Amino acid sequence: MELPEISNFRALFLKDIPLLDVRAPIEFKAGAFPGASNIPLLNDEERHLIGLCYKEQGQSAAIDLGKKLIDGQPKSVRTSQWQAFVQQHPEGMLYCFRGGMRSRIAQEWIYDATGVAYPRIKGGYKALRNFLLEEINISIDEIQPIVLGGRTGAGKTIVIQQLQNSIDLEGLAWHRGSAFGRHATPQPSQIDFENCLSIELIRHRAAQNSKLVFEDESKAVGSRHLPPLLYERMSISPLVILDTPLHERIDNSIQEYVTSALAEYQAMFGVEEGFRKWADYASYGLQRIRKRLGGMRYKEMTSKLQYAIDYLKRTGSPEAHREWISQLLTEYYDPMYDYQTSEKKDRIIFSGSMMDVLSYFRSP
């Protein structure tokens, strides 16, 4: 029986089809698609051994070794895992790296065990990845970016997340976009970031959202780089400025870098260890900009930060962080913002409060 192959990649991502990735874990970790589940045909060690055999003895010997390694109990376990996935996601599809032998074997074992002709993706992961890379540039050519700027702590991400026609680049890159921007968990791989961005762009185009709002970003968000064409388009696009009073910016910064960040670390590592790791994260953020702050100011702000950390640990109140954060915003981030904005003033088409900016973006 000829088992089905699927090549309508756009529909696959628009419908959010569940994906069964049968590549080895090391391949999955290097790059995957959002929502994909990794239930491999070969584990990393088996893949490595078969690869060596292929190089030394050729394809036929490698196939024979593969059968020997996964026959019996491994086959039974993996088939039952795939069967559970198929039962849970009858509308799903599977793939390996190139849509070749591994995905065909998985298809056959699933069919033998269940009678279900579960579709495999033509060309596998590589074809899907190439499709998404091509679509990034196609999408960027078709959209009209509008860039949302504002001082650090202004609440730009809050605005982005309230709009239907926006893409949260910092959310996709899992980084807050500053010296204090990293989360308790690592950023996605560059490949995963690009895949998610491409899918977001495809969905907006399908929804006919041609004008898309992006937060003003540099070429990189943390250690994840924006596609060059997107950065170039954003750097010449209309600019909307979010004006927020200093006291609100301080409140937003405390919420983001203290309250929320601490909760992340404690949820992951427990109360005591999480607090210690969060304190290290905050101290490291200052250390990263030490040269730009200058020795005296760095020493002064480090002292204020340490006092605020100790006060928070004793009392549970983040209020002591207000002092060093205020200094950080007014003496470090604001001068940089003023300089950068002076270079972009010809692009500014609107400025206002959060309510004003939201109303502007939502107006026809």
Residue, then its C-alpha position, 0 to 999 in steps of 0.5 A: m500500500e502506498l502511504p500518503e505524503i503531504s506537500n501543502f505546507r502553508a495549510l499545515f501551519l495555518k491549521d496548526i496541524p500536530l506534528l510527530d517528529v521522528r528525528a533523533p533528539i539531537e536533531f530536534k534540539a537543533g531546530a524544530f517547529p512549534g508544537a512538534s512532538n519528538i518521538p524518535l525512531l533512533n535515539d542519538e547513540e543509535r543514529h551515531l552508530i548507524g552513521l559511522c557504519y554508513k561511512e565505513q561500510g555503505q548504505s546496505a550495512a547501515i540499514d542492516l545495523g539499524k534493523k538489528l538495533i531497533d528490532g524487538q523491544p525498541k520497535s515495540v516501545r516506539t510503535s506504542q508511543w507513536q500509536a498513542f500520539v496518533q490516537q491523540h492527534p488523528e489529524g496530525m502528520l509525521y516527518c523525519f529529516r528529508g522525508g525518507m527512510r525514517s518517516r516511511i518506516a514510522q508510517e509502516w509501523i503505525y499502519d501495521a499497528t493501527g491500520v491508520a495511514y498516517p501522512r508523512i511530510k514530503g521532503g521532511y524537516k528540511a523541506l519545511r524549514n526551507f519553505l519557512l525561510e523563503e516565506i520570511n522574505i516573501s512576507i516581509d515584502e508584502i507587509q507594511p511594518i509600523v515600529l513602536g518606540g519608547r523609553t525603557g520601561a514605557g510598556k511597549t510589550i504591553v501595547i504589542q500584546q494587546l494588538q491583533n496586528s502585531i508580532d511580539l519579537e521579544g516573546l518569540a525570542w524569549h528575551r526582554g531586549s535589554a541588559f536585564g532581558r534574559h529569562a530563567t529558561p534559555q532562549p530558543s535556538q536561532i532556527d526555532f526563532e526564525n521558524c516561529l517568526s515565519i509562521e506568525l507572518i504567514r498567519h498574519r498574511a492569511a488574515q490580511n493583516s498587512k500593517l503589522v506593529f513591531e517593537d523597536e529592536s536592534k539587530a538582535v534580541g538577546s542572542r537571537h538575530l532578526p532576519p536582515l531584511l526585516y531589520e532593514r524594513m523596520s529601520i525605515s518604517p513609520l515610528v510611533i512613540l509611546d510616552t510614559p511618565l517616569h514613575e510608571r516606567i519604574d513601576n513597569s521595570i520593577q514588575e518585569y525585572v524584579t517581581s515577574a523575573l523572581a517568580e520565574y526563577q522561584a517556580m523553576f528552582g524553588v524559593e531559596e535557590g530561585f531567589r539566589k539565582w534571580a539575585d545573580y541575574a540582577s547583579y549580572g545585568l548591571q555587570r554587563i553594562r559596567k564599562r558604560l556606567g563607569g566605575m563610580r556609578y557602577k559601584e554606587m548602583t551595585s550598592k543600591l541593588q544589593y540593599a534592595i535585594d536584601y530588603l526584598k528578602r527580608t520583607g518581601s517588598p520590591e519597593a527598595h528597587r525603585e532607587w537603583i532602577s530610577q537611576l538606571l533609567t534616567e542616567y543610562y537608558d534615557p540618554m541612549y534613547d534620546y540620541q537614537t530617537s534624534e536620528k529617527k525623528d523624521r520617521i515619527i508619525f504619532s506619539g502619546s500615552m498608552m491609551d492614545v497609542l492603542s486608540y491610534f493603532r486600533s483606528p481604521 
